[in-house]
């Protein structure tokens, strides 16, 4: 019976250590969430300040960056074909056409 008591004490001790580890891990995860949220809030503040100083220029830059990224992906896609408009005049007519051609 003495051995059972020692074994039960060891099991209880191991379980207590495991619970402490779980608590420490939860605290680390909570801190990571707080740090991430603080970073996102700071980034939003920086963007707001930049927009106040430059107007919508930062939005235009991001729009252009997004358009460049999309164009690069489309250019590397094998199943996408671009058909330019037949207007022949600069700045007028219908826009070109993108086709997704599955083979």
C-alpha positions, 0 to 999 in steps of 0.5 A, a space after each residue: 500500500 505504501 508503494 501505491 501511495 508513492 506512485 499516486 503522489 508521483 502521478 499527482 506531481 506529474 499532473 501538476 507539472 503538466 497543468 503548470 506547463 499548460 498555464 504557461 503556454 496559454 499565457 505565452 499565447 495570450 501575450 502573442 495575441 496582445 503583441 500582434 494586436 498592438 502591432 496591427 494597431 500601430 500599423 493602422 495608426 501609421 497608415 492613417 497618419 500617412 494618409 492624412 499627410 499624402 491624401 489618397 496617394 498611399 492607396 493608389 500606390 497599394 492599388 498599383 502594387 496589387 495590379 502589378 502582382 495580379 498581372 505577374 500571376 496572369 502572365 505566368 499562368 498557362 491557361 490565360 490569354 489576353 485579347 486586346 481591344 480592336 479599337 486601334 485608338 489610344 485611350 478609347 474603345 473597349 478594354 481588352 479581354 482575359 480568357 481562361 482557356 482550359 485544355 
